Amino acid sequence: MIVRPSPPAAIVGIDWGTSRRRVWALDPQAQPLREFDDDAGMLHCGGRFAQALADALQRIGPLAASARVLLSGMVGSAQGWHAVPYADAPLALDSLATRLHAVADAPAGVQVHIVPGVRWRDGDGSVDVMRGEETQLLGACALGHRDGRFVLPGTHSKWVVLRDGGIERFSTYLTGELFALLSQHGTLAALMHEPMADEAAFAEGVRASGRAALSHALFECRARVVAGDMAAASARDHLSGVLIGAEWHDALQRFGRGAEPVQVIGDAELARRHVQVAQQLGVPIARIDARDAQLAAWAAISRSMGSGSSSKHF
């Protein structure tokens, strides 16, 4: 049997978050060759980002000489490899390729650039930031989704308004982080030792979030259990409904219900609960696959940067 060598990658794209890292090896046209994800996020590196990148490149190789490496996410934060300044919104997403930060202390043989995050300030003094989501939004634009309301679920869920391929405004919700904290610590955590799936409890949590302040709706989760109105095993899904529902109620108030679908950028599991809330609230929703958006973003940035690298091995 003839074993054909794996083709060298001209481009490597890395979505480098706080806890996770997703790595793609791409050909000169930014089509995927190989990929992996692991738990070597920013917190795992202990400040040794150059070595962590070298390890990832070794694993995803072979690479072409002077391969182009594109990094997005928390790797560009103050706690990351280099503190890359935010680009201010309103922002045309296709301008991100002109704002890349070149990494001078990268491993030899590769050209490494970090995509900047985005900052938004309102006239009332409020401020918000993102790192990583701007790259997926660029990918969504490249796939033809240039206008409307977008939600990117996660530890810090983002709601974004795009106009003609540009970020107009956005808001962040600590939905995933609050869910993790409340599930593991405090009075609600004691209810969640043996959780079970309960769609009715989730839906009731969404309703509770719409009729009371968040802190009260959260306490009602406990009250329902101790009063005998809900099994403790259902508390986890009820909590999820309260938190995601609160996010949706506030976001719809900020950005309007509108007639066009809210577009959720995420994998099927991340998007599932948001689809349920949208359906319960009577809001049209559509899903854009996060992987498709990320790959489209790497392709768009690479095209904007010009021709790719040579075919020699790294």
C-alpha positions in Angstrom: 0.0 0.0 0.0 1.3 3.5 -0.9 1.1 5.9 1.9 0.8 9.5 0.5 2.4 12.2 2.6 0.0 14.7 4.2 0.2 18.0 2.3 1.9 20.9 4.0 -0.3 23.6 5.4 0.2 27.2 4.0 -2.1 28.6 6.8 -2.7 27.7 10.4 -5.7 29.2 12.1 -6.0 29.0 15.9 -9.0 30.1 18.0 -7.2 30.4 21.3 -9.6 31.0 24.1 -9.4 31.0 27.9 -9.7 27.3 28.4 -9.9 25.7 24.9 -7.8 25.9 21.8 -9.0 24.9 18.3 -6.4 24.5 15.6 -6.8 24.1 11.8 -4.2 23.4 9.1 -5.3 24.9 5.8 -4.1 24.8 2.2 -3.2 28.0 0.2 -6.9 28.5 -0.6 -7.8 28.1 3.2 -9.5 24.8 2.7 -9.1 22.5 5.8 -6.4 19.8 5.7 -6.3 18.8 9.4 -7.7 20.0 12.7 -7.8 19.3 16.4 -9.0 21.0 19.6 -7.6 20.6 23.2 -7.7 22.2 26.6 -4.4 24.1 26.1 -6.2 27.5 26.4 -4.7 30.7 27.8 -4.9 29.5 31.4 -3.2 26.3 30.6 -0.1 27.9 29.1 1.3 29.5 32.2 2.7 32.3 30.0 4.7 29.9 27.7 2.8 30.8 24.6 5.7 30.5 22.1 6.3 26.9 23.3 2.6 26.1 23.3 2.3 27.4 19.7 5.4 25.4 18.7 3.8 22.2 20.2 0.5 22.9 18.3 2.4 23.4 15.0 4.3 20.2 15.5 1.1 18.4 16.0 -0.8 19.9 13.1 2.1 19.8 10.6 3.7 19.5 8.2 3.8 23.2 7.4 5.0 25.1 4.4 8.1 27.3 4.8 7.0 30.7 6.2 3.6 29.4 6.8 1.1 32.0 7.9 -0.3 31.5 11.4 -3.5 33.4 12.5 -4.5 33.6 16.1 -7.8 34.9 17.6 -9.3 35.1 21.0 -7.9 35.6 24.5 -4.4 35.0 23.3 -4.5 38.7 22.4 -5.7 39.9 25.8 -3.8 41.5 28.7 -3.5 38.0 30.2 -2.5 36.4 26.9 0.6 36.4 24.8 0.5 40.0 23.7 -2.0 42.7 24.7 -3.3 43.7 21.3 -5.3 47.0 21.3 -9.0 46.8 20.7 -10.5 48.1 17.4 -13.4 50.4 18.2 -16.9 49.8 16.9 -18.6 50.8 14.8 -16.2 48.6 12.7 -16.2 47.2 9.2 -15.3 43.6 9.8 -13.3 43.3 6.6 -10.9 45.9 8.1 -9.7 43.3 10.7 -7.0 42.1 8.3 -5.4 45.6 8.3 -5.3 45.6 12.1 -3.4 42.4 12.8 -0.6 42.3 15.4 2.6 40.8 14.2 4.2 38.5 16.9 7.9 39.2 17.0 8.7 36.4 19.4 7.0 33.6 17.4 8.7 30.3 16.7 11.1 30.4 13.8 9.9 29.6 10.3 6.3 30.9 10.6 4.6 34.4 10.3 2.3 34.8 13.3 -0.4 37.5 13.6 -3.1 38.1 16.2 -6.6 39.3 15.3 -7.5 42.3 17.5 -10.6 42.3 19.7 -13.4 44.9 19.4 -14.5 47.6 21.9 -17.8 49.4 21.9 -18.8 52.5 23.9 -22.3 54.0 24.1 -23.2 57.6 24.6 -24.5 56.8 28.1 -21.0 55.7 29.3 -21.5 52.0 29.0 -18.7 49.9 27.4 -18.3 46.4 26.2 -15.5 44.2 24.7 -15.0 41.0 22.7 -12.1 38.8 21.7 -12.6 35.9 19.3 -16.2 36.5 18.4 -15.2 39.3 15.9 -13.5 36.6 13.9 -16.5 34.4 13.7 -18.6 37.4 12.8 -16.2 38.1 9.9 -16.7 34.6 8.8 -20.5 34.9 9.0 -20.2 38.0 6.8 -18.1 36.1 4.3 -20.8 33.4 4.2 -23.3 36.1 3.2 -24.8 37.1 6.6 -24.0 40.8 6.7 -27.0 42.3 8.5 -29.1 41.7 11.5 -29.0 40.4 15.1 -26.5 37.7 16.0 -26.0 35.7 19.2 -22.9 33.8 20.0 -23.6 31.5 23.0 -20.8 30.6 25.4 -19.3 31.4 28.8 -19.7 35.1 27.9 -22.6 35.2 25.4 -22.5 38.0 22.8 -25.4 39.7 21.1 -24.3 41.8 18.1 -26.0 44.0 15.6 -24.3 44.0 12.1 -25.1 46.5 9.4 -23.6 46.0 5.9 -20.8 43.8 7.2 -19.9 46.0 10.2 -20.3 45.7 13.9 -22.7 48.5 14.9 -23.1 47.6 18.6 -23.0 44.6 21.0 -23.7 43.4 24.5 -22.2 40.6 26.6 -23.9 38.4 29.1 -22.1 36.2 31.7 -24.8 33.5 31.2 -22.4 30.5 30.9 -20.2 31.7 33.7 -23.1 32.3 36.0 -24.5 28.9 35.2 -21.2 27.2 36.1 -20.8 29.1 39.3 -24.4 28.6 40.6 -24.3 24.9 39.6 -21.2 24.4 41.7 -21.4 26.9 44.6 -24.1 28.3 46.9 -27.6 27.2 47.8 -28.7 26.2 44.3 -25.7 23.9 43.9 -27.0 21.7 46.7 -30.0 20.8 44.6 -28.1 19.6 41.6 -26.4 16.4 42.7 -28.4 14.1 40.4 -29.9 16.3 37.7 -32.3 15.0 35.0 -33.4 16.5 31.7 -36.7 18.4 32.2 -37.9 20.5 29.3 -40.9 21.7 31.2 -38.6 23.0 34.0 -36.5 24.8 31.5 -39.5 26.4 29.9 -40.8 27.5 33.3 -37.4 29.0 34.0 -37.7 31.1 30.9 -41.1 32.3 32.0 -39.8 33.1 35.5 -37.0 35.3 34.0 -39.6 37.4 32.2 -41.7 38.3 35.2 -39.1 39.1 37.8 -35.6 40.5 38.4 -32.9 37.9 37.8 -32.0 37.6 41.5 -35.6 36.9 42.4 -36.1 34.4 39.5 -32.9 32.6 40.7 -34.2 32.3 44.2 -37.5 31.0 42.9 -35.6 28.0 41.6 -34.8 27.0 45.2 -38.2 28.0 46.5 -40.0 25.7 44.0 -37.9 22.7 45.3 -38.3 23.4 49.0 -42.0 24.1 48.6 -42.5 20.8 46.8 -43.5 22.4 43.4 -40.5 21.0 41.6 -38.2 18.0 42.0 -34.6 18.8 42.9 -33.5 16.8 39.9 -35.2 19.4 37.7 -33.4 22.4 39.2 -30.5 22.4 36.8 -32.7 22.8 33.7 -34.8 25.4 35.5 -31.7 27.4 36.3 -30.6 27.1 32.7 -34.0 28.5 31.6 -33.8 31.4 34.0 -30.3 32.5 32.9 -30.8 32.1 29.1 -34.2 33.5 29.3 -33.0 36.6 31.2 -30.4 37.1 28.5 -33.0 36.9 25.7 -35.5 39.2 27.5 -32.8 41.9 27.9 -31.4 41.5 24.4 -34.8 41.8 22.8 -35.5 44.9 24.8 -32.1 46.4 23.7 -32.1 45.3 20.0 -35.8 44.9 19.3 -37.8 41.8 18.4 -37.7 42.5 14.6 -39.2 40.4 11.8 -35.9 38.9 10.7 -34.5 35.8 12.4 -31.9 36.2 15.2 -28.9 34.3 13.9 -27.1 32.1 16.4 -23.5 31.3 15.6 -22.6 28.0 17.4 -22.5 24.3 17.2 -25.7 22.3 17.5 -25.5 21.7 21.2 -24.6 25.3 22.1 -27.4 26.6 19.9 -30.1 24.1 21.1 -31.2 26.0 24.2 -31.2 29.4 22.4 -33.4 27.9 19.7 -35.8 26.6 22.4 -36.0 30.1 24.0 -36.6 31.8 20.7 -39.4 29.4 19.9 -41.0 29.9 23.3 -40.8 33.7 22.9 -42.1 33.5 19.3 -38.9 34.9 17.8 -37.7 33.5 14.5 -34.2 32.1 14.7 -31.6 30.6 12.3 -28.2 28.8 13.0 -24.8 29.4 11.4 -22.4 26.6 12.2 -19.4 28.0 14.2 -16.9 25.8 12.4 -18.1 27.1 9.0 -17.9 30.7 10.2 -14.4 30.2 11.6 -13.0 28.6 8.4 -14.6 31.4 6.3 -12.9 34.0 8.5 -9.4 32.4 8.1 -10.0 32.4 4.4 -11.2 36.0 4.3 -8.2 37.3 6.4 -5.7 35.3 4.4 -7.1 36.7 1.1 -6.8 40.2 2.4 -3.2 39.6 3.5 -2.2 38.6 0.0 -0.5 35.5 -1.5 0.3 32.5 0.7 3.5 30.9 1.6 5.8 28.6 -0.4 5.5 24.8 -0.5 8.7 24.0 1.4 8.2 22.0 4.6 8.5 23.7 8.0 
